[in-house]
Amino acid sequence: MPLFLTLEPVLIPTQLISPPKQTRYFWLFVNLLIALLLFTRPAAALELEPVSCADFINESPPRVTCGFVAVPLDHDNPKKPLIRLPVLIAHSTRSLMARSENAILIPGAGGPGAAMGFGYQYAPGEFLAPYASLLQAGFDVVIMDQRGAGLSSPRLSCHETIISFERLIVRERTVDEEISQYEQSTRLCRERLKSLGIPYFDTHQSANDFLAVMDSLAYRWWGTIATSYATAIAQAMLHIEPDAFQRVVLDSPVPLDYQKPLTLEGTYDAVKKSITLCQTNKKCTGRYPALAKQFDEVIARAKAKPYRTTINVVDNTYNSIRPTLVVDDATLLSIFANAVYSNNGIAALPATIDSLHKGRIRALRPFAQDYWYQSTDNTYADGLNLTVHCKERQLLEDQYVKYHPDYLASLSIESRQVLATQPQLCRVWNVKTDNQLLPQQRFKPTTLVLAGSLDPVISNEDISHTTDDFSRFTATVISGAGHAVWFQSECVRDSVVSFFTESQTNDSSHCQVDLPAFK
């Protein structure tokens, strides 16, 4: 029996007769129904609880839908309680008369634990501006927070660690004191969140969240743009469902099977990349001819006698405060690394170092204020970050140290102290090591891997270990860019659209930051 009923004329022994018009329409309907039943993947039983998009992005555009979905706390045991995740669907602006069948998933922000930014006060169109070219190209864009972060509930934020950070950074402290304070705040947060079932918050469960939402939406084609830690979520989705996406963009990739420990020495090297770029730029090196030497002297000065800088910030109760930060070498490197995530921070770094070297401490204030806001952001899910680290990433760090026997000897005493403390923190957090995501096969989708040459956290090794797990990929490093290049470069966004539309002009290697932009 043929799969589809034919609408061709029916052959009768003595004559050729076409079926009546009503019959043709009937069989056309039957064919369409059969096609839907045979080729449409059944949708999961998820319902969107609609809310005004003004609650998400401070406006309610006509072709944008916002709401919450309930998913299992533990997808491996769906009878467990449910959690709520925010979903924003921006519909394509190419045609106002038809719905798109193609969608791009944005599977959470970085972190682990970073929020997509729902709930902030945006200017009209500001939140959706980075996605405009995708919408105009005919794609719907589906944006979600990862479980435990942002507007998800429960949110695994640790105000205890924020309080600990604020106490430590406004007065001088030893490494031992810092470790002790953080361990104590971690224990307090763990005790408070224990009833929420922390072990079920990890990359594997987040990946199942996004797959469940995809299954509940009626799209025939899926792509994804994942940035930073969200790239690990996207790879985990492919680990669970190899055909989840037709095309994949991984921006600032985090490999599933590799993690070098984060240390002071690594942070120094990451910041030094921006200084090295300045030295290759005539305009920058003409203005700051001794920048590398100034950088080393500024760091040494902070270690011998920490800088003090007063900043103007707003606390969690929206009161204006003026804390004075005590900035030693470790804190200064952290402030610089936080700054060079963005292209604007990279551009301002040489002038800031030069001013600090000349004794103008106030020049550090903008960087220090941004660092304070990042570190005291109560929408950041510290609990999720700790859980993912202890269940997945700590194992990878241990493997790195094991296979690089000379690594620890190359580190400072302070860095070795911090690394030695991490397993103890994981014991305090009390989650079992359970990495279900080590790749067992090469991922199939056509993939574009993007990274910035000055990214302070993503290295060439991260890119290499990520692409090793893909059978069809193109990797492009954007010269002069920091972290999350897709959000910071219009040129890269255009190349990504071309990649999704399978245009011949999808090469982003020509995109680079304007190198003479150093201030």
N, C-alpha and C positions, 0 to 999 in steps of 0.2 A: 504493500500500500504506500503510495507516495506521501512524503511528509506534508506537502501543501496541496490543497485541492486546486485543480486547474480552473482557470476562467477561459480557456481556449474553447472554440466551437466543438460541439460533441458530434462525433461521426456516427451517422445512422446509415444502415446498409445502402439505401438508394438515394440519400440526399444529405446535404450539409445544412444544419440548422443551428442558429445562434440562440442561446437561452434568453428568455424575456428579460427586460431591463430590471424588474423587481428582483428576479432571481440572481442576476449578476451582483446587485448590491448586497443581497443576502449572503452570497458566498464570499464577497469581499470582506464583509464583517466577520464571517467565520474565520477566514484566513488571518485577519489581524488579531483576533482573539487567541487563536492557536499560537501565533508568533509571540504574543505577549506571555502566554503560559509557558512556552518552551524556552524563551531566551531572556526573560526578565528574572533577575535574582530576587527571591522573596525578601521583602522588607522586614526588618526587625520590628518588634513591638515597642517602639519608642515614640512618644508623643512630645511635641514641642509645646511647652507652656509659654504662651506669648506674653511679652512685656513690651512696653514702649522703648524704642531705641534711644529715647532721650535718657533713659536710665543707664545706657551703655556708652553712648558717644555724644551725648548732649544735643541730639537732634533726631528727628524721625523722617529720614528721606523716604519718598514714596516706594522705591523699589528695594528696600532693605527690610529684612525680617529679623527680629531679635526674640530670644526666649531662653528657657532652660529645659534641659532633658535630664531624666533620671536614669542612671546606669548602675549596675551592680557594684558594690564595694569590692567584691572578689569575683571576677569573671569566671574563674575556675570553680566557683561554688555560688551560682546565681541566687541561691536562697538567702544569702547574707543580706544585710541592709543595703539600701540604695543611697547614692550620693548624687548631687546636682551639679551640672556643668552648664556654663553659659555658651550660647551659640549665636553667632551673627551670620546671616546669609545676605550678601550683597548680590543682587541679580544683574545680569549683563545689561549694559546700556546700549548695546548695538541695535536691538530691535525692541520697541516698546509693545509690540503686538504678540511676541512669542517668548516662551520660556527656553532657556538654554538647556541642552542635554549634556553639556560639558562643565565640569566644576574643578576648581583649584582649592585644595585644602591647605589651610595654615594651621598646623597642629601644635598650637601653643607657642610660647616664647622660649627664651633660653633658660639658663639656670643650672640645674633643676630648681624650680620654684618661682621663676620670674613670671609676671603677669602680662597679658596682652594689652593692658592699659584701659580696659573697660572701666567706666565709672568716673573718669576724669572729665574736666571741663575743656572741651575742644572748641575751636572756631568752626563755623559751618564748613563741612567738607574736609576738614583737616585730617580726621582719622582715616578716611577712605582714600585720601589722595595718593598714597603709594600704590594702590590697586587699580587706579583709574585706567591705565593702559590695558590691563587684563580684562576689565569690564567692557571696555570699548572693543576688544578683540573677540568678544562673544562668549567669555567665560563667566560663570557665576563664581563667587569667592566665598568659601565657608571658613569662618574664623572662630576658633575656640580657645578657651583657657585649658591648660592641663589640669588634671585632678589635683586638689589640694592647694591651688594657687589662684590668685586674682579673685574673680567673683564666684569661683567654685565653692561649694560648701559640702563638708567642712573644709575650712582653710587651715593649713598646717603652718601657721606663723608662730614664731617664738618671740614674744615681746621680752622675754627674759634675756635673750642674747643681745637684743637691742640696748637694754638697760646696761648690760655688762660692757658693751662697746662704748657707750657714752661715758661711763665711769672711767674706763681705761684711757681713752684718748684725750681726756682733759687733764690728765696728770701723768707724771713720769711713772713707768713701771718696768719691771724686769720681765724676761721671757717666762720665767717660772710663775710670776704673778699672773701674767696674761693667760697662760695655759690653765692655771688653777681657776681663775675667774670664769673662763669659757666652759670648763668642765662642770663647774657648779651650775652655771646658767643652763647648760644642756640637760643636766639631771632634773632641774626644776621644770623645764619645758616638757621633758619626757613624762614626768609624773602627771602633768596636767593633761597631756594629750593621750595618755595610755588608753583611756576608754574609747578612743576613736578608731582603734584598730589600725595603728600605724603600719604594720607589716604589709598591708595590701596596697600601699602607695609606692609604686615603683614604675620603671619604664615599661615593663611587660603589661601591667594593668592599664597604664595610660594609653599604650598602643591599642589595647582592646577597646578602650573608651571610644577612640576615634574611628576604629573599624565599625563599631556598633552604630555610630551616628551615620557613617557613610552608607551602611546597609539600609538605613531607614529613609534615605533620600533617593529620589527617583532620577538619578543621573546615570547615563550610559558610559561616560568617560570621566576618568579621574586623573588629575595631576596633583602635585604637591610642591609647595615652596616651604622648606624647613630651614630654620636658622639656629645655629649654635646647638644647645642641648636638644632642641626640637629635631635636629637631624638624627639623633640617636633614636628618638621616638619613631620617626619615619622609617628608619632601617628596621626597628623592631616590628613595625606593621608589616613590612615585607617578609620578615622572618616568620611571622604568623600566617600571613596571606600573601604568597609570592606574586599574585596578580592584582594586588590592591590598586596599583597605579600603572598608567600607561607611560607617563613621563615624570621624572623626579628632578627637582632642583635642591641641592644641598649647599647651603650658604654657611661658611665658617664651620666645616664639618667636625663632629665629634665621633670618632670610630667606636664601634661596639666592643672591640677586642684589644684596645691599647689605651694606656693612660700613664703618662710620665708624671711623677709627683710634682706638685707646685711648690717651689722654694724661692727664697730670696734671690738666689743666683739666677734662677730662670726668669724671675721678674726683672732683674737687672738687664739680662740679655734682651728681653722683649722690648724694654724701653730704649735700649741702646740702638735698636734697629732704626728708630725714627731719627736719632742723632746721626747715624751713619748716612741716612738718606740726605739729611741737611748738608753733610760734608761733600756730597756728590752734586749739589745744586749750587751753581755759581752765585746766584743772588743770596742764598742763605749763608753759604760759607763766607761770602764777602762781608756780610753783616756780623756773623758770629764765627770768626776764624778759629777760635780755641774752644769750641763748644764741648768737644769730648772731654778735654781736660777740666773745663768748668763743671761738667756733670759729675765727674769723679770727685772733685773737691767739694761740691755741694753735698754729695752723699756722705763723704767723710766728715764734714762739718756737722751734719745732722746726727751722726753716730757719736761724735765727741761731745757735742752740746746741742741738744734738740732745739729746733726752731719753735717759736711760739707764734701762733697767728690766731687772731680773733675773727670769727665769721658771723655773718648775719643770716639766721635760718629761722624756720618755723617748726615748732615741735609737733607731736602727734595730736595735741589739743588746739592747734592753730594759734598758739601764742608765739610772739616773736621773742627769740632768745639770742644771746651773744656769747656762746661758749668760746673759750680759748683752748685751742688744740695744741698739745705737745707733740711735735712731729720729729720723731727720731728717724734713723735711716730706713728701717723697715716700713714705717708708716709713710715716709716720703716716697719710697718706691711704689707702695700700694696706691698712693694718690696719683702718681705719674702714670702707672699702668691703667688705672681707671680712666684717666684723661685720654689716653691714646686708643681707647676703644673707638672713639669717633674721629672723623676727619678734621673736625674743627679743633679738637684737642691736640691732634698731631700738629696742626698748623701753628698753634699757640705755644707748643712746648719749648722751642728754642728761646723765644723771648722770655718765658717764665724762668728758665734755667739761668739765662744771662742776668736777669734782674735779681734773682736770689743770690747769685755769685757776687753781685755788687752791693748786697746788703739790703735790698728792697724787699723785705719779707711780705709786704702787702700784696706783691704780685702773685703769691701762692693762693690768695684768698679764693678766686673763682674755682680753681681746681679742688681746693679743700672743701668748699661748700658743696660741690657736686658729689664728692666722696662721702660727705656726711649724709646727704640725702639718699644716696644709694645704700649706705650701710644702715640707715635707720628707717628704711621704707617698710611700713608695716603690712604692705600688700605682698611682700616677698615671703615665700613659704620656706623658712629655714628648716622646718621639720621635714618637708619633702626633700630638700637638698641633702640633709643628713641621712635620710633613709636610703636614697639612691646611692649616695657615696658608700655607706656601710654595706649595703647589699650587693653592689655591683662594682663601683669604681675602686674601692679599697683593694679588692682582689687583684685588679689590673695593676695598681701601683705596686703591690707586693711582687707581682710577677716581673715588673720592670726592674725592681731592685735585685731580684733573684738572678735575672739574666744579664745584669750589668754589675758584676761584683766590685768594680772600682768606683761605682757611682757615689756611694755614701762618703767615701774618703775624700771626694772632691768638694764636699759641702762644708759650710761653716758649722760651728758648734750649734748656733741658734737654729739653723735649718734642720740639723739632725735631731735636736730636741723636739721640734714641732712634729717631724715625721714619726718619731718614736711615741708621741702622745696620741696620734690618730687612732691606733687600734684600741687604746683605752677609752677614747671618746665613743667609739662604736660599741664597746662593751656597756658603757653607760646608756647609750641609746637603745641597746638591747633588741637589735633585729638580726636575724640569721642571714649569713651570706647565702645568696640564692640568685646567681646570675643565669637566667634562662635564655640569654640573648647571644651567646657566642655563635657566630655564623657557622652554619653547617653546609651551605652551598653558596654559589655566587648569585647575587641578585640579578634579575633579568631585565628590569625596565631600562630604557634609554635614559641616561642620567647626566646632568650637568653639575659639576662640583665647582663652587666659587670660593675664593678666599682673598683676603687682603694681605699684601706683602708685609704690612706693619702690624698685623693682628697680634695683640699682646698675649693671647692664650692659645691660638691655633698655629701649630708648627707645620713644617714640611712633612714631618713624620706622621702627624695627624691626617694630612691629606693623603699620603701614601697608603696608610693602613686602611683608610676608608675606601679608596678606589680599588684596593686589592680584592674587595668583596663584591665588586660589580663587574659584569661581563661586557657591558657597553657603556662607556662613559667618556666625557670630555672634562678635563680639569683646567681651570683658568685661574691664575693668580693675578689680581688687579694691583698694578704698581702704585704705591703711595697711599693705599687704602688701609683702614683699620678693620674693625670687626663689623659683621653684618653688612656686607657691601651692597646687597640688594636694596636695602632701605636707604642707603646713602648716595647712590649713583643712578641718575636717570638713564645714563647710557647702558648700565647693566640691566636695568628694568626693561628697556627696549629689547635687549638681547634675549632676556628671559621670555618675553612674549613671542619673539621669533622662534625660540626653541620649542615652545608649546604649540605653536601653529605650524611647526615643521618647515619654516621658511629657510631659504638658503643663506640668509644673512643673520645667522644666530651666533656668530663668533663674537665673544665679549672680550677677546684678548686685546683689542684696540682701546678698550675703555681704561682710562687711568685718571687719577686725581691730578689736578693742576699743581705740579710740583713746586712752582715758584710761589705758592700760596702761603709759605711760611711767613709769619708776622715778624 
